[in-house]
């Protein structure tokens, strides 16, 4: 399988896209996240407080009625970037999704959005 085919299958571009994500420490062990996501090219400015960036993005996707549940998560470090592989579920349907970035959280957020694009 070529890289382009792999990414097209497990990280497809869809109607949901992350434009910006800012994360800062919140009270206790939480983080406060602010994101701009586009849905059908319309920007949505969202905020969430959760016990981690992944939890915050999950909450924001639910706010857009595009939430998915993470069933399985695996990270792989290739020395320069982290790849995140997620098995996700929504309404009884499952998919595998992929994201790649400099950090595990960012890679997982990308994979989570890929899963939402596949399952919504």
Secondary structure as a PSIPRED ss2 file (coil, helix, strand):
# PSIPRED VFORMAT (PSIPRED V4.0)

   1 X C   1.000  0.000  0.000
   2 X C   1.000  0.000  0.000
   3 X H   0.000  1.000  0.000
   4 X H   0.000  1.000  0.000
   5 X H   0.000  1.000  0.000
   6 X H   0.000  1.000  0.000
   7 X H   0.000  1.000  0.000
   8 X H   0.000  1.000  0.000
   9 X H   0.000  1.000  0.000
  10 X H   0.000  1.000  0.000
  11 X C   1.000  0.000  0.000
  12 X C   1.000  0.000  0.000
  13 X C   1.000  0.000  0.000
  14 X C   1.000  0.000  0.000
  15 X C   1.000  0.000  0.000
  16 X E   0.000  0.000  1.000
  17 X E   0.000  0.000  1.000
  18 X E   0.000  0.000  1.000
  19 X E   0.000  0.000  1.000
  20 X E   0.000  0.000  1.000
  21 X E   0.000  0.000  1.000
  22 X E   0.000  0.000  1.000
  23 X E   0.000  0.000  1.000
  24 X E   0.000  0.000  1.000
  25 X E   0.000  0.000  1.000
  26 X C   1.000  0.000  0.000
  27 X C   1.000  0.000  0.000
  28 X C   1.000  0.000  0.000
  29 X C   1.000  0.000  0.000
  30 X C   1.000  0.000  0.000
  31 X E   0.000  0.000  1.000
  32 X E   0.000  0.000  1.000
  33 X E   0.000  0.000  1.000
  34 X E   0.000  0.000  1.000
  35 X E   0.000  0.000  1.000
  36 X E   0.000  0.000  1.000
  37 X E   0.000  0.000  1.000
  38 X E   0.000  0.000  1.000
  39 X E   0.000  0.000  1.000
  40 X C   1.000  0.000  0.000
  41 X C   1.000  0.000  0.000
  42 X E   0.000  0.000  1.000
  43 X E   0.000  0.000  1.000
  44 X E   0.000  0.000  1.000
  45 X E   0.000  0.000  1.000
  46 X E   0.000  0.000  1.000
  47 X E   0.000  0.000  1.000
  48 X E   0.000  0.000  1.000
  49 X E   0.000  0.000  1.000
  50 X E   0.000  0.000  1.000
  51 X C   1.000  0.000  0.000
  52 X C   1.000  0.000  0.000
  53 X H   0.000  1.000  0.000
  54 X H   0.000  1.000  0.000
  55 X H   0.000  1.000  0.000
  56 X H   0.000  1.000  0.000
  57 X H   0.000  1.000  0.000
  58 X H   0.000  1.000  0.000
  59 X H   0.000  1.000  0.000
  60 X H   0.000  1.000  0.000
  61 X H   0.000  1.000  0.000
  62 X H   0.000  1.000  0.000
  63 X H   0.000  1.000  0.000
  64 X C   1.000  0.000  0.000
  65 X C   1.000  0.000  0.000
  66 X C   1.000  0.000  0.000
  67 X C   1.000  0.000  0.000
  68 X C   1.000  0.000  0.000
  69 X E   0.000  0.000  1.000
  70 X E   0.000  0.000  1.000
  71 X E   0.000  0.000  1.000
  72 X E   0.000  0.000  1.000
  73 X E   0.000  0.000  1.000
  74 X E   0.000  0.000  1.000
  75 X E   0.000  0.000  1.000
  76 X E   0.000  0.000  1.000
  77 X E   0.000  0.000  1.000
  78 X C   1.000  0.000  0.000
  79 X C   1.000  0.000  0.000
  80 X C   1.000  0.000  0.000
  81 X C   1.000  0.000  0.000
  82 X E   0.000  0.000  1.000
  83 X E   0.000  0.000  1.000
  84 X E   0.000  0.000  1.000
  85 X E   0.000  0.000  1.000
  86 X E   0.000  0.000  1.000
  87 X E   0.000  0.000  1.000
  88 X E   0.000  0.000  1.000
  89 X E   0.000  0.000  1.000
  90 X E   0.000  0.000  1.000
  91 X C   1.000  0.000  0.000
  92 X C   1.000  0.000  0.000
  93 X E   0.000  0.000  1.000
  94 X E   0.000  0.000  1.000
  95 X E   0.000  0.000  1.000
  96 X E   0.000  0.000  1.000
  97 X E   0.000  0.000  1.000
  98 X E   0.000  0.000  1.000
  99 X E   0.000  0.000  1.000
 100 X E   0.000  0.000  1.000
 101 X E   0.000  0.000  1.000
 102 X C   1.000  0.000  0.000
 103 X C   1.000  0.000  0.000
 104 X H   0.000  1.000  0.000
 105 X H   0.000  1.000  0.000
 106 X H   0.000  1.000  0.000
 107 X H   0.000  1.000  0.000
 108 X H   0.000  1.000  0.000
 109 X H   0.000  1.000  0.000
 110 X H   0.000  1.000  0.000
 111 X H   0.000  1.000  0.000
 112 X H   0.000  1.000  0.000
 113 X H   0.000  1.000  0.000
 114 X H   0.000  1.000  0.000
 115 X H   0.000  1.000  0.000
 116 X H   0.000  1.000  0.000
 117 X H   0.000  1.000  0.000
 118 X H   0.000  1.000  0.000
 119 X H   0.000  1.000  0.000
 120 X C   1.000  0.000  0.000
